Amino acid sequence: MRRATGKKISISSLGILFALSLAFWVGGCAPKKAPERTPQMAYEEALRLLERKKYERSAEAFRQFKEDFPLSTYTPLAELRLADSLYFQKEYAEAIVQYEDFKKLHPIHPEVPYAINQVGMCHFKQMLSIDRDQTVTEKALEQFRYVVENFPQSKYASEAKTRMQICQRQLADHEFYVGHFYYRKGHYKAALGRFEGILKKYPDVGLERKINPLLATCREKIAKEEKKRKEKEEKEAKKKKK
């Protein structure tokens, strides 16, 4: 009787061990659950695309981030990096919209000076030659001036100041181009107005040597024209008296 009981216990123990082994094997072979994708992970993935110059893909990734994590602490940076992705794609108009939205949504964010500087750069990159319309040059100058005047301690202020000087020279050269056109056509009053405006509005661009001789000639020509006009008027007045 004792031998029979011992045999039953042995078989039962083997069954338990087999069941435990099977459970362990099944558990070990079961697929592991992927870790949950955090905002930090998503942001860093998108940022890597930007750093690798995959600008179109990074723009898509940052847009998706904004949809997936609208309230994350990384969201402001994702909005800014979306604008950067567009900027590097030369999608300047859309980039400006994104930078401006960032400024409105996060007015006290430490990256606001950068966003303003980048709006200036979007305009700066679209500047045309001096014989063309200079609206974008004026807009770029406005943004760079804002950075210099309102964020003088910012690391972007020095660069913005340099860009300001480039924009001012561009605008002055444009005015000189127009003024010289009037000068060559003999429209001395119009030319004089342009030349005087350059010296008043852009005194530090270094065009004085080119402008001063032309100013003297314009004034001389205008004086002669004025003298002729007066002489003609006097002659006509004498004729009427006769």
Backbone bond lengths (Angstrom), bond angles and torsions (degrees), N, CA, C in turn:
res aa  C-N    CA-C-N  psi(-1)  N-CA   C-N-CA  omega(-1)  CA-C   N-CA-C  phi
1 M - - - 1.471 - - 1.522 110.36 -
2 R 1.270 118.48 -41.01 1.468 121.01 -179.38 1.512 110.97 -66.19
3 R 1.354 117.49 -38.95 1.466 120.27 179.58 1.517 111.27 -62.78
4 A 1.304 116.79 -42.39 1.469 121.08 -179.33 1.506 110.10 -62.55
5 T 1.336 117.85 -42.92 1.472 121.92 -179.77 1.509 110.54 -62.59
6 G 1.337 116.91 -42.52 1.459 121.53 179.04 1.497 111.90 -61.71
7 K 1.329 118.86 -37.74 1.463 122.31 178.82 1.492 111.08 -65.65
8 K 1.351 117.86 -40.10 1.462 121.57 179.44 1.513 111.24 -64.05
9 I 1.316 118.03 -41.44 1.480 121.78 179.81 1.509 109.88 -62.94
10 S 1.321 118.17 -40.18 1.464 122.49 -179.13 1.509 111.24 -63.42
11 I 1.344 117.73 -44.11 1.472 122.05 179.83 1.517 110.10 -65.33
12 S 1.334 115.97 -41.57 1.473 120.25 179.68 1.523 110.81 -62.78
13 S 1.333 116.15 -42.19 1.468 120.21 179.98 1.512 111.58 -64.07
14 L 1.325 115.72 -39.42 1.472 119.75 177.61 1.522 111.22 -62.85
15 G 1.329 116.62 -37.94 1.460 120.86 179.46 1.511 111.92 -64.04
16 I 1.327 114.48 -41.96 1.471 119.11 179.53 1.517 110.65 -65.07
17 L 1.349 115.20 -44.37 1.463 118.97 178.58 1.512 111.98 -61.67
18 F 1.343 116.73 -39.36 1.473 120.88 178.71 1.527 110.92 -64.06
19 A 1.334 114.38 -42.77 1.469 119.03 -179.85 1.522 111.08 -64.06
20 L 1.335 116.18 -41.01 1.461 119.99 179.08 1.520 111.21 -65.66
21 S 1.339 115.80 -41.07 1.462 120.59 179.38 1.520 110.98 -63.90
22 L 1.324 115.72 -42.23 1.469 120.54 179.99 1.529 110.33 -63.72
23 A 1.318 115.89 -42.67 1.465 120.16 -179.96 1.525 110.38 -63.98
24 F 1.332 116.13 -40.52 1.453 120.31 179.35 1.523 110.93 -65.19
25 W 1.328 115.08 -40.92 1.479 120.23 -179.20 1.518 110.94 -66.28
26 V 1.320 115.91 -44.84 1.469 120.34 178.90 1.523 110.42 -63.13
27 G 1.339 115.37 -42.94 1.466 119.37 179.48 1.520 111.55 -63.41
28 G 1.333 116.02 -38.27 1.462 119.58 -179.65 1.507 112.64 -69.92
29 C 1.322 117.55 -29.43 1.462 121.44 -178.51 1.517 112.82 -87.36
30 A 1.342 117.41 -13.57 1.467 120.13 -178.23 1.526 109.97 -66.85
31 P 1.328 117.82 140.58 1.469 120.62 -179.06 1.519 111.31 -63.32
32 K 1.348 115.20 137.21 1.446 119.89 179.39 1.527 109.96 -78.50
33 K 1.295 116.99 142.13 1.457 122.15 179.49 1.525 109.12 -73.20
34 A 1.340 116.24 129.51 1.461 120.60 -179.59 1.524 109.97 -65.65
35 P 1.344 116.65 142.19 1.465 119.19 179.35 1.528 110.44 -62.97
36 E 1.304 116.29 145.16 1.471 120.99 -179.15 1.524 109.84 -65.14
37 R 1.333 116.07 136.49 1.464 122.58 -178.19 1.528 108.94 -77.43
38 T 1.313 116.12 116.14 1.461 120.97 -176.62 1.532 109.92 -91.29
39 P 1.337 117.42 162.55 1.467 120.15 175.35 1.526 112.67 -56.35
40 Q 1.326 116.28 -39.44 1.465 119.23 179.94 1.524 110.88 -63.25
41 M 1.336 116.17 -43.36 1.466 119.76 178.77 1.523 110.99 -61.54
42 A 1.328 116.79 -45.59 1.468 121.13 -178.47 1.524 110.99 -63.95
43 Y 1.338 116.21 -41.82 1.463 119.87 -179.85 1.526 110.77 -65.22
44 E 1.317 116.87 -44.41 1.459 120.32 -178.17 1.532 111.71 -66.85
45 E 1.324 117.43 -33.94 1.464 120.44 175.42 1.525 110.67 -62.99
46 A 1.320 116.24 -46.06 1.466 120.90 179.08 1.525 110.75 -64.83
47 L 1.332 116.07 -39.44 1.460 120.96 -179.76 1.526 111.34 -64.45
48 R 1.321 116.89 -36.86 1.464 120.04 177.89 1.525 110.94 -63.55
49 L 1.319 116.72 -37.51 1.464 120.38 176.81 1.529 110.62 -63.11
50 L 1.316 116.24 -41.06 1.463 120.85 178.56 1.525 110.40 -64.40
51 E 1.338 116.21 -44.50 1.463 120.31 -179.04 1.525 111.67 -66.25
52 R 1.340 116.96 -28.10 1.467 121.15 177.15 1.527 112.22 -86.57
53 K 1.332 116.00 7.12 1.472 123.58 177.75 1.524 112.83 65.78
54 K 1.324 115.54 26.80 1.463 120.75 172.95 1.532 107.16 -90.73
55 Y 1.311 115.41 69.74 1.462 120.71 -166.20 1.528 113.68 -66.36
56 E 1.311 116.87 -39.82 1.464 118.57 179.88 1.521 110.84 -65.21
57 R 1.332 115.84 -43.66 1.468 120.20 179.75 1.524 111.34 -68.46
58 S 1.326 116.96 -36.80 1.468 119.06 179.54 1.529 110.04 -67.80
59 A 1.321 117.13 -37.07 1.470 119.90 177.51 1.531 110.26 -61.50
60 E 1.330 116.03 -43.60 1.467 120.29 177.80 1.525 110.64 -62.79
61 A 1.335 115.95 -41.21 1.471 120.08 -178.00 1.528 111.24 -66.42
62 F 1.316 117.22 -40.10 1.469 119.58 179.54 1.532 111.29 -71.36
63 R 1.328 117.26 -33.78 1.471 119.74 174.71 1.527 110.12 -63.57
64 Q 1.343 115.69 -43.32 1.456 120.18 179.10 1.522 110.85 -64.38
65 F 1.331 116.04 -38.08 1.467 120.18 177.63 1.525 110.02 -58.28
66 K 1.326 117.26 -45.05 1.467 121.34 -178.74 1.526 111.29 -61.10
67 E 1.328 116.64 -35.06 1.463 120.85 178.10 1.525 111.22 -72.86
68 D 1.326 116.27 -41.95 1.465 120.63 -175.39 1.526 113.37 -77.27
69 F 1.342 116.12 -34.12 1.462 119.88 -174.40 1.539 110.70 -132.97
70 P 1.306 117.85 63.45 1.478 120.08 -174.92 1.521 114.33 -64.70
71 L 1.328 116.78 -22.51 1.467 120.09 -176.13 1.526 112.83 -108.95
72 S 1.308 117.43 11.49 1.457 120.82 -178.53 1.527 110.92 -72.23
73 T 1.314 115.44 153.39 1.466 120.05 174.54 1.531 111.10 -67.31
74 Y 1.335 117.03 -17.51 1.461 121.15 177.95 1.530 112.40 -85.12
75 T 1.315 117.66 -10.45 1.462 120.91 -174.36 1.531 113.54 -59.67
76 P 1.345 120.16 -45.53 1.467 118.70 177.20 1.526 113.17 -56.30
77 L 1.339 116.28 -42.46 1.461 119.60 178.83 1.526 111.13 -67.41
78 A 1.319 116.69 -35.90 1.462 119.99 177.39 1.522 109.99 -63.65
79 E 1.319 117.30 -39.62 1.477 121.58 177.68 1.531 110.39 -62.87
80 L 1.312 116.01 -41.44 1.462 120.61 -179.95 1.522 111.24 -68.63
81 R 1.307 116.73 -41.92 1.464 120.45 179.68 1.532 111.61 -70.29
82 L 1.324 117.41 -28.02 1.463 120.48 172.58 1.522 109.23 -62.07
83 A 1.336 116.20 -45.45 1.465 120.72 177.56 1.525 110.69 -60.21
84 D 1.348 116.61 -40.52 1.465 120.53 178.20 1.526 111.28 -62.77
85 S 1.317 116.41 -41.64 1.470 120.57 179.52 1.523 110.46 -59.17
86 L 1.326 116.15 -42.15 1.468 121.16 178.72 1.530 110.82 -68.63
87 Y 1.323 115.98 -39.48 1.468 120.67 179.01 1.529 110.41 -59.81
88 F 1.331 116.87 -46.28 1.458 120.27 -178.32 1.530 112.28 -71.75
89 Q 1.325 117.11 -18.32 1.469 120.78 172.34 1.529 111.72 -83.67
90 K 1.336 116.17 -2.45 1.467 123.75 -176.83 1.523 111.68 67.70
91 E 1.326 115.72 24.40 1.466 121.39 173.18 1.530 107.30 -89.06
92 Y 1.334 114.76 67.70 1.459 119.89 -167.84 1.528 113.58 -65.18
93 A 1.322 117.44 -40.72 1.468 119.74 -178.47 1.525 110.93 -61.23
94 E 1.337 116.48 -45.01 1.468 120.29 179.96 1.519 111.04 -70.49
95 A 1.328 116.43 -35.81 1.467 119.81 177.85 1.529 110.59 -62.63
96 I 1.334 116.52 -41.51 1.466 120.19 178.72 1.522 110.63 -58.96
97 V 1.326 116.30 -43.15 1.469 120.49 178.81 1.527 110.36 -58.76
98 Q 1.325 116.64 -43.87 1.466 120.80 -178.44 1.528 111.73 -67.57
99 Y 1.328 117.07 -42.16 1.467 119.98 177.96 1.528 110.75 -63.99
100 E 1.339 116.32 -41.87 1.469 120.27 179.43 1.527 111.01 -64.85
101 D 1.333 116.25 -39.70 1.471 119.88 177.32 1.525 110.92 -62.77
102 F 1.331 115.70 -40.44 1.461 120.00 178.36 1.526 110.12 -59.22
103 K 1.343 117.23 -45.68 1.467 121.81 179.59 1.523 111.42 -60.05
104 K 1.337 117.04 -42.09 1.464 120.68 -178.34 1.524 112.08 -69.49
105 L 1.332 115.84 -40.32 1.462 120.24 -177.06 1.528 112.97 -76.78
106 H 1.338 116.42 -28.72 1.469 119.93 -174.61 1.534 109.62 -133.67
107 P 1.326 118.26 64.75 1.479 121.80 -172.22 1.523 115.05 -63.51
108 I 1.340 117.96 -21.07 1.467 119.40 -179.64 1.535 111.85 -110.87
109 H 1.317 116.84 13.11 1.461 120.31 178.74 1.536 109.23 -68.20
110 P 1.336 117.28 140.64 1.480 119.18 -178.65 1.525 114.57 -62.10
111 E 1.336 117.64 -15.99 1.464 120.26 -179.56 1.529 112.90 -92.61
112 V 1.317 118.25 7.51 1.467 120.93 178.53 1.531 111.79 -59.47
113 P 1.352 119.76 -44.21 1.475 118.49 177.10 1.522 112.69 -57.25
114 Y 1.330 116.22 -37.65 1.465 120.06 177.70 1.521 110.48 -63.83
115 A 1.329 117.03 -44.40 1.462 120.94 -178.92 1.528 110.91 -61.32
116 I 1.336 116.83 -42.43 1.460 120.57 179.29 1.526 110.49 -65.26
117 N 1.319 115.55 -43.62 1.470 119.87 177.67 1.523 111.20 -60.19
118 Q 1.325 116.32 -37.90 1.460 120.47 -179.89 1.526 112.22 -69.85
119 V 1.331 117.05 -34.41 1.469 119.17 173.75 1.527 108.58 -60.42
120 G 1.341 115.71 -43.40 1.458 119.78 176.05 1.514 112.00 -59.46
121 M 1.326 116.58 -41.14 1.465 120.29 -179.96 1.528 111.94 -66.34
122 C 1.327 116.75 -35.22 1.471 120.04 177.34 1.528 110.25 -60.47
123 H 1.338 116.30 -42.24 1.465 120.13 176.48 1.531 110.46 -70.36
124 F 1.319 116.01 -42.27 1.459 122.15 -177.85 1.526 111.22 -57.57
125 K 1.322 116.33 -41.56 1.461 121.18 -178.77 1.531 112.82 -67.82
126 Q 1.331 116.44 -15.17 1.464 120.44 -178.51 1.534 113.10 -104.68
127 M 1.328 117.11 8.52 1.457 120.61 -178.89 1.527 110.95 -61.92
128 L 1.321 115.11 141.19 1.459 122.01 -178.19 1.526 110.60 -103.16
129 S 1.325 116.98 172.72 1.465 121.97 179.26 1.527 109.85 -65.97
130 I 1.327 116.53 163.32 1.463 121.18 -171.17 1.534 113.51 -65.76
131 D 1.322 117.20 -15.68 1.469 119.31 178.65 1.526 112.05 -89.28
132 R 1.324 116.57 5.07 1.461 120.84 -178.43 1.530 110.26 -114.00
133 D 1.331 115.10 173.33 1.466 121.19 178.49 1.534 110.50 -60.11
134 Q 1.325 116.47 139.45 1.469 121.76 -174.09 1.527 113.20 -112.35
135 T 1.325 117.22 26.50 1.461 120.22 -179.23 1.526 111.95 -59.11
136 V 1.325 117.26 -44.75 1.474 119.37 -178.89 1.525 111.33 -67.14
137 T 1.325 116.95 -31.38 1.463 120.22 176.70 1.524 110.05 -63.95
138 E 1.329 116.17 -43.18 1.468 120.59 178.40 1.527 110.97 -63.69
139 K 1.330 117.07 -39.39 1.463 120.40 178.90 1.527 111.17 -67.13
140 A 1.329 116.32 -39.91 1.464 119.93 177.38 1.524 110.43 -62.47
141 L 1.329 116.26 -45.49 1.461 121.25 179.17 1.519 111.01 -58.61
142 E 1.317 116.59 -41.31 1.470 121.15 -179.88 1.520 111.57 -60.72
143 Q 1.333 117.52 -43.25 1.464 121.41 -178.90 1.525 111.39 -69.41
144 F 1.324 117.13 -43.64 1.466 120.15 179.71 1.529 110.85 -64.53
145 R 1.328 116.19 -39.94 1.468 119.73 178.06 1.526 110.70 -62.28
146 Y 1.323 116.74 -38.31 1.465 120.78 179.75 1.527 110.25 -62.47
147 V 1.325 116.76 -41.98 1.471 119.99 178.82 1.528 110.08 -62.98
148 V 1.333 116.38 -47.27 1.467 121.02 -176.94 1.525 111.27 -63.18
149 E 1.329 116.75 -42.45 1.461 120.34 -175.46 1.524 113.81 -79.67
150 N 1.333 117.17 -32.09 1.461 120.21 -174.60 1.526 114.33 -102.91
151 F 1.334 116.75 -19.21 1.467 120.26 179.30 1.530 109.40 -133.61
152 P 1.328 117.10 58.19 1.480 119.70 -175.24 1.527 113.55 -63.18
153 Q 1.332 117.69 -23.42 1.460 120.98 -179.93 1.532 112.31 -89.82
154 S 1.311 116.07 -3.65 1.461 120.00 -178.89 1.530 110.78 -69.07
155 K 1.312 115.63 149.90 1.470 119.43 177.84 1.528 111.51 -69.61
156 Y 1.333 116.82 -10.70 1.462 120.80 178.80 1.529 112.39 -93.05
157 A 1.327 117.31 -8.43 1.462 120.79 -174.88 1.527 111.84 -65.13
158 S 1.318 117.00 -41.82 1.464 120.43 -178.56 1.528 111.19 -62.95
159 E 1.319 115.48 -46.68 1.471 119.85 178.32 1.525 110.16 -62.91
160 A 1.330 116.80 -41.36 1.462 120.53 -179.50 1.527 110.89 -63.14
161 K 1.318 116.60 -37.37 1.470 120.50 178.88 1.530 110.71 -64.48
162 T 1.312 116.82 -41.91 1.464 120.89 177.62 1.527 110.62 -62.91
163 R 1.328 116.44 -43.08 1.470 120.50 178.47 1.530 111.03 -65.28
164 M 1.312 116.68 -35.12 1.464 120.43 175.99 1.521 111.01 -57.46
165 Q 1.323 115.96 -46.08 1.459 120.87 -179.17 1.529 111.54 -62.82
166 I 1.328 115.84 -38.53 1.464 119.72 177.82 1.525 110.53 -64.97
167 C 1.326 115.78 -43.31 1.467 120.19 179.45 1.527 111.19 -64.22
168 Q 1.323 116.30 -42.60 1.461 119.82 179.89 1.521 110.96 -63.31
169 R 1.298 117.37 -40.50 1.469 120.27 177.96 1.527 110.41 -65.62
170 Q 1.320 116.05 -39.82 1.469 120.21 178.20 1.532 110.58 -61.19
171 L 1.323 116.74 -45.09 1.463 120.91 -179.60 1.524 110.97 -66.95
172 A 1.330 116.23 -39.46 1.462 119.92 178.14 1.524 110.86 -65.34
173 D 1.327 116.92 -42.39 1.465 120.72 177.92 1.526 111.36 -62.27
174 H 1.320 115.94 -37.31 1.466 119.78 177.07 1.528 110.64 -63.83
175 E 1.331 116.00 -45.60 1.463 120.07 178.76 1.528 110.84 -62.45
176 F 1.323 116.12 -39.04 1.467 119.55 177.85 1.524 110.45 -65.41
177 Y 1.308 116.26 -40.19 1.470 120.57 178.87 1.533 110.15 -59.26
178 V 1.321 116.32 -46.69 1.468 120.76 179.92 1.527 110.31 -66.58
179 G 1.350 115.57 -44.67 1.460 119.65 -179.90 1.517 112.06 -60.95
180 H 1.311 116.25 -41.08 1.471 120.27 -179.75 1.528 110.93 -68.56
181 F 1.312 116.99 -32.55 1.471 120.48 174.76 1.530 110.15 -60.79
182 Y 1.349 116.28 -47.68 1.468 120.45 177.07 1.532 110.74 -61.09
183 Y 1.319 115.45 -40.04 1.462 120.71 -178.86 1.535 110.25 -60.62
184 R 1.318 116.39 -47.54 1.465 120.68 -179.15 1.527 112.27 -65.09
185 K 1.320 116.12 -29.39 1.465 120.72 179.38 1.532 112.23 -84.30
186 G 1.330 116.92 -3.34 1.454 120.30 179.01 1.516 114.27 83.31
187 H 1.341 116.82 13.48 1.472 121.02 177.20 1.533 107.73 -92.02
188 Y 1.321 115.64 76.42 1.463 120.57 -168.18 1.516 113.77 -70.57
189 K 1.305 118.11 -32.82 1.461 119.71 178.32 1.528 110.95 -66.55
190 A 1.336 115.88 -43.59 1.466 119.80 177.89 1.520 110.64 -63.99
191 A 1.340 116.03 -41.40 1.463 120.22 178.96 1.519 110.52 -64.27
192 L 1.338 116.51 -43.17 1.465 120.93 -179.76 1.527 110.76 -59.56
193 G 1.311 116.76 -43.22 1.459 120.83 179.17 1.521 112.00 -59.92
194 R 1.327 116.39 -42.49 1.464 120.64 178.83 1.525 111.16 -65.40
195 F 1.331 117.01 -46.63 1.462 120.78 -177.12 1.536 111.44 -64.87
196 E 1.317 116.14 -43.43 1.464 119.68 178.25 1.534 110.69 -64.75
197 G 1.324 116.08 -36.75 1.465 120.30 178.96 1.519 112.21 -63.47
198 I 1.331 116.77 -36.28 1.467 120.50 179.05 1.529 110.35 -63.85
199 L 1.334 116.27 -47.12 1.463 120.28 -178.30 1.521 111.88 -64.50
200 K 1.322 115.95 -32.15 1.460 119.84 -179.48 1.521 111.90 -79.01
201 K 1.324 116.08 -43.45 1.469 120.36 -173.64 1.527 112.71 -87.54
202 Y 1.328 116.88 -30.98 1.467 120.57 -177.33 1.539 109.39 -129.43
203 P 1.325 117.60 66.04 1.465 120.32 -174.26 1.520 114.92 -70.66
204 D 1.319 117.36 -15.69 1.469 120.15 -172.75 1.524 114.30 -109.40
205 V 1.326 117.85 15.83 1.475 119.13 -176.29 1.530 112.87 -91.82
206 G 1.336 117.34 -8.09 1.461 119.85 174.46 1.516 115.71 85.58
207 L 1.324 118.10 29.36 1.464 120.74 179.60 1.534 113.21 -102.14
208 E 1.321 116.95 5.51 1.468 119.82 -175.51 1.524 112.35 -57.76
209 R 1.327 117.17 -43.64 1.471 120.32 -176.89 1.523 111.99 -62.80
210 K 1.302 116.48 -34.66 1.462 119.52 178.54 1.519 111.33 -76.96
211 I 1.324 115.97 -34.41 1.466 120.20 -171.87 1.528 112.71 -83.89
212 N 1.325 118.07 -40.59 1.469 120.55 -172.29 1.532 113.89 -56.63
213 P 1.347 119.39 -45.73 1.471 118.23 177.46 1.535 112.67 -62.30
214 L 1.331 115.97 -35.63 1.463 119.90 179.35 1.525 110.66 -69.88
215 L 1.327 115.80 -36.28 1.463 119.53 176.64 1.526 110.60 -60.65
216 A 1.334 115.27 -44.43 1.465 119.69 -179.20 1.528 110.57 -62.14
217 T 1.319 116.34 -42.46 1.462 120.02 -179.95 1.526 110.94 -66.15
218 C 1.345 115.86 -43.51 1.465 119.82 179.22 1.534 110.71 -58.62
219 R 1.318 116.07 -45.78 1.464 119.75 -178.62 1.532 111.29 -64.95
220 E 1.305 115.16 -38.72 1.464 119.61 177.82 1.529 110.73 -64.29
221 K 1.326 116.09 -46.07 1.469 120.56 -179.91 1.529 111.05 -64.44
222 I 1.307 115.83 -40.69 1.464 120.17 179.98 1.528 110.50 -65.17
223 A 1.337 115.74 -40.13 1.470 120.22 178.71 1.528 110.41 -62.86
224 K 1.323 116.62 -41.45 1.465 120.57 178.82 1.527 110.85 -65.50
225 E 1.353 114.98 -42.53 1.467 118.90 178.52 1.527 110.86 -62.82
226 E 1.328 115.68 -39.99 1.459 120.53 178.99 1.526 110.87 -65.16
227 K 1.331 116.69 -39.88 1.459 121.33 178.70 1.525 110.70 -63.67
228 K 1.344 115.42 -44.53 1.464 119.77 178.86 1.525 111.19 -62.80
229 R 1.335 114.78 -40.19 1.464 118.67 179.97 1.527 111.40 -62.51
230 K 1.342 115.77 -43.24 1.464 120.11 179.69 1.528 111.29 -65.57
231 E 1.336 116.25 -41.24 1.472 120.15 179.00 1.527 110.76 -63.02
232 K 1.333 114.96 -39.60 1.462 119.13 178.74 1.515 110.80 -65.43
233 E 1.326 116.10 -41.80 1.468 120.53 179.00 1.531 111.09 -63.49
234 E 1.330 115.98 -39.90 1.465 120.05 179.53 1.519 111.00 -65.44
235 K 1.325 116.95 -41.08 1.463 120.96 178.99 1.531 110.47 -63.38
236 E 1.339 116.13 -43.71 1.463 120.19 179.78 1.530 110.81 -64.91
237 A 1.333 116.70 -35.90 1.453 120.85 178.66 1.528 110.86 -66.68
238 K 1.340 116.76 -39.10 1.461 120.81 178.39 1.523 111.24 -65.89
239 K 1.316 116.26 -39.63 1.464 121.12 178.91 1.532 110.89 -61.91
240 K 1.318 115.48 -40.77 1.455 119.93 -179.67 1.529 111.44 -65.96
241 K 1.343 117.31 -34.25 1.463 121.32 179.84 1.539 110.94 -68.66
242 K 1.334 115.62 -33.71 1.454 120.13 178.46 1.544 110.73 -71.55
